[in-house]
Amino acid sequence: MERRPLRGQGHRGAADPGRGDPPGGALNELPRTGFEVELLAPRGASRLDLAVELARRCGGRVVRRFHVDTESSATPGVRAFWHLTPAFDVVDGTGTHRCSLVDDTTIVADLDGAAPARPGWFRVLSDDPRLLRLVQRYADPAEGIGSVLAPVAAVFGAQVVEVAGVHRLDDTAGATIALAAPLPGGRERPCELVTPPFTDRHAEHLEDLLEPARDLGFSVPREAAVHVNLDAEGFRDVARFRQVVEFFAARDDLHRRFRTNPHCRRLGPLPDELVDLVGRDWPDWESLRAAAARTPVTKYADVDVTRVLGLRPGPDVLEVRLLPGSVDGVAIVRQAAQLWGSLCPAGRSTR
């Protein structure tokens, strides 16, 4: 297939790429970097449609799986539910993972709350993340709502009971293990596109994924953000970690500079305790890391340092979360390069 020219502006919903070139002057100066881009499918479509189109264009296939996340609870005494929702990995003809398409519970403003549930789409809920991980291990995401909990029921020697369209699994003592319920109408539309880390040609690789999204009418939702994932290891250094914390402590300036979406949810400042800590003298990284790990750091900040500090499982990354939503790969990479130029001045590298 002939490649269309890369375009740096003009797409519907694209973020302003910023003034001029990033420090260093080139889009290809980013290190190993992954991206998470929050999109919205048009009415009547879903993230599965994008997965199928991406697989078609790369001669690959779509692999169904479950995505784990949380949602607020209206049940007295239950603060939140953990849930599994339909997710899709795109694998090319060589077996290489191209991207994942998952739900994002922060995307709500553009959805029709009165929309009926889409047939075949459901979620599995539990108030205990340990039980949900057990369900994820045994349940087949290709199964339907009526059969998805059957393997888990067999483990507990219990039966799944349907009440008003909700399939409930209790253990033999009557304690609820999990529920399988129709996905609320419209929740098939939010689509967080998660890439593997790119080592070169970042804009080209990202455009390979976003151009089909634009062609299908995917847009930028009201609450959208772009997350940039950088290798954590390069920031496990007293001076580099101090630089990161002090850089993101200037929150108002950064939000103006990068035009952070004011409607984006799950952002926030770094703890004051952490900002104070990094200004002290530290003999080595482990001493600073141990002290920083005792501060109330959280994933839901403008920058997520929890994995740099070894506090959360998952990809070993520093996650920058404050870039505005966009469906333009060149604009996204240009802002990421501006960010990198500030975090890693010329002559220093974490490659």
N, C-alpha and C positions, 0 to 999 in steps of 0.2 A: 504494500500500500504506500502511495506517495505521501511523504510527510508534509503537512502544511507548515508554513513559516511560523516560528514562535512569535507570539504577539505580547507586548508588554503592557497594553492598556486597552480600554474600550469595551471589555466584556461586561455584560450586565451583572451588577453587584460586585464588581472587582474593587479591591482596595486600591487607593492611590499608591502607586509604587514609590512615591517619595521624590525628593528633590535631588536630581543628579544621580551619579553612580555611587555605590557604596564605597566605604574606605577600601582602598586597594584597587577599585575601579573596574572589577570584573565579577560576573556572576559565578564564575567557576572557581572562586577562591575559597568557597566553603569547605570545611573538613567533612568527614563522614557525618551525615545528617539525615534524620528521618523527619517526616511531617505528618501532622494530623489536621485534616481540613474538614470543617463542618459544613455540610451541604443540606439542601432540601429538595426532594423529588417533587416534580409537578403533581398536581391533583390527578388521581387515577393511576399514578406510577409508584414505584417503591425502590428501595435500595437494591433489591434483587434485580430489577431491570438494568440498573447500571452494572451490576456484577456480570450479568449475562452478556451485555454489550462489550465490556472489557475483555471477557474471556473469548468472545468471538473475534475481536480484533487481534488478539495475540495468539490465536490458535490453541487456546487452553481450555480450562474447565472451571466450574464453580464448585467449591467445597462448602457444604453447609456446616455450621457449628453454632454453639451457643456463646453469647456474650454476657459476662457477669457485670452487674451494676446494682445500684440501690435506688429506691424511690421512697418518698415520704409515705407515712402510714396514717390512715384515719382511724385505725383500730386502737381503742384505749389501752394504754400500757405497752404498746408496740411503737417504738420511735421510728423505725424504718423497716422496710422489707428489702431483702436481697432478691434479685431476680435474674433469670436467664431469658434472653430475647434472641430472636433469629439474627444470625450474623453470617457473612459470606466471605470466604477467602477466594481470591482469584489466583490461579496457578497457570503459568504459561505452558506451551507445548513441551518444554524441556523439564518441567516439574519445578521450575523456579517460582517462588512466591512473589506475586506482583503487588498485592495490596489486600487489605481487609476492609469490609464495609459493615459498620456496626451502628446500633442505635446510640443516641445521645439524649439523655433525659432532660438536659437543660434546654433543648429546643422545643418550645411550646407555643410561642406567640402566633406563629403562622398556621397553626393547626386548627381544624374545625372540630371543636369539642363535641358537636352533635353528630359527627360522621359515624356511620355504623362500622362495626368491627369488620375487617377484611377477612373473608373466608380463608381458613388455613393458617392464619397468623395467630400465634398465642405466646404467652409467657409463662414461665414457671416461677413461683414465688415461695419464699421461706423467710421466717424471722431469724433463722440461725445460719450464718454463712458456712458453717462446717457441714450442716446437712445439705445445703445447696451445692457445695463442692462434691458431695457424695452423689447427688442427683446428676450433676454434670458428668461425673465419671461413668455412670451406668446408662444414662438416657441417650437415646439416639435422636439427634436433632432432625433427622429425616422422617421420624414418626409423626403421627397426627396427635391432636390434643387428647384423644381418647385412649391412646396406647403408650404415650411417651413415658408415663410413670410406672408402667407394668414391670420393667426390670428392677426398679427400686422397691416396688411392693414385694417382689419375690425375695429380696434380701431381708426384708423385715417380716416376712410371713404374714403379710396383711393384704387387704383388698382396697382398690381405688373405688371411691363412691362418687357418682355424679349428682350434683344438686344445682338445678337452674343453669346448666351449661358449664359449671365449674367442676373440675375433677379433683377430688380431695383424697390425699393419702394420709391416714393416721396410723400410728403404730398400734400394737395389740393392747396397749394401755390407754389408748384414746388421745395421745398427744399428736398434734399435727406435724407431719414431716414436710409436706410441700403441697402446693395447689397448682394446677394447670388451668389457666383462665384465658379467654379470648384477649388478644392484644387490643387495647382501646383504639377506636377508630382514628386513623391518621398517623398512628405511631410507626407505620411501615415507611413513612416518608422521610423522617430524619435519617441522615446518612453521614456518619463520620468516616471519612476515607483515611485509613492509616497505612502509611507506606513503610516498607523496610528502609534501613539506612542506605542512602546513596553515597557512593564514594567519589563520583564525578558527574558531570553533565546533569546537575540537579534540576535545572529548569526544564531541560529536555525530557527527563524521566517523569517529572511532575506533570508536564503538559500531555504526555502520553496517557495519563490517567484523567486529567481534567478536561481535555478537549472532548472526549466522549460524553462527559457529564454535561458540558455546555450544549452539545448537539442534542441531547435528550431533554433539554429544558431544565436541568437542575440549577438551582439558584442559591444565593447566600441568605440564610435565615436571619431573622432579626437579632438573635442572641449570639450569632456566630463568632468564633475565634479561629485562629490558626495556631497550632502548637508546633514548636520546633524542638526536636530531640537531638541533643549533642552527647557524645560519649562522656560518661561521668568520670572516667579515670583521669582525664586531663585536669580536672578541677579538684582532685584530692591532693592539694598542695596548699600550704598556709597562705601564701601570697595570692594565688589564683582564686581560692575560695573567698578570701577577704575582698578581692576585686569584684567578684560576683555579687556578694551581699551588699557592698557599698553602692554598686551600680544600680541594683534594683531597689535600694532604700530610697532613692530619689524618684519616688513613685509618680508624683504629679508631672514632673518633667518628662518622664518616659512615656506616660500616657499621651501627653501632647505630641511628643516627637513621633511616636509610632501610630498615633491616631487610634488608640485602643477603643474598642466598641463599648460605649457606656452601658449597653444593654446586656453585655456578656456577664454570665453568672459564674460562680465558683472561681472568682479572682479575689485577691486580697494582699495586704502588705506582709512582708516578713516580720516575725516577732521582734519587738524591741530588744528582747533579751539576746537574740542572735546578733543583731546589729551592734549591740554593745560589746559582745564577746569578741567579735572579729577584730575590733580595734585594739585589743590587748596584745602583748607579746606572747608568742607561743613557741616552745622549743621544737615542736614537730607536728606533723599533720595528725597523728593519732591523738595527741593531747587535745588539739582543737576539735577534732571529730567527736571525741567522747563528751566534751562539754556542750558542743552544739546539739548533739543528739538528745540532750536533756531539756532543751528548750521546746516550746510548743509549736514546732514546725509542722506544717500540713501540706498535703498535695495541693490543696485549693488556694494557692497563692499565685502571684504574677509569675513566679518562678518556683518550680518544685525541686527542692534540694534534698528531699528525703532519701532518694536512692543514692545520691552522692555520699550521704551519711550512713548508708547501709541500713536504713530503717524500714524499707518496704521491699518485698520481692518484686520480680518483674524485670523488664529491660533495664540494663545498667546505663541510665541516661540522666542528664540534667535536662529538665523539661521547661522550656520557656513558653508561657501560656497567654501572653498579653497581646499578640499580634492580631489585627482585625481580620474578620472573615473576608475571604476572596475566593473566586473560582478561576483565577488567573495565575498560572504557574510561574510566569516570569515576574509578576508583581510580588508574589510570595517569596520567591528566592531573592529578589532584590532587597526586600526588607530583612530577610534572614541574614543576608550578607552585611547589611548595615549593622545589624545586631552583633554579628560575629566580629566585625571590625572594631566595635567598641569593647567587647569582652576580651578580645585577643589583639592588642595593638601590633602594628608591624614589627616583625623581628621575633615575635613570640608565637609558639604554635603548640597545639595539643594533638596534632595529627599522630 
